Amino acid sequence: MEKKCKNKKCQRSLTEGYKHKYCENCRNEQVKRIKDTGKAALGVVVLVGGTALSIATKGKINPKK
């Protein structure tokens, strides 16, 4: 029986003895999606954290000194 990539849009044939369920291309796309999501989440955390810090200190922190 021929093994195929589990991605419904891809369905590429996988070589005999290939140990992963998804082909190399689909695995790389998954990793890229996870990294992009992490970067977006980090950006939101920095934005919200900076705003909260500014409100908590009432703007008394001056990074130019």
Secondary structure, 3 states (H helix, E strand, C coil): CCEECCCCCCCCEECCCCCCCCCHHHHHHHHHHHHHHHHHHHHHHHHHHHHHHHHHHCCCCCCCC
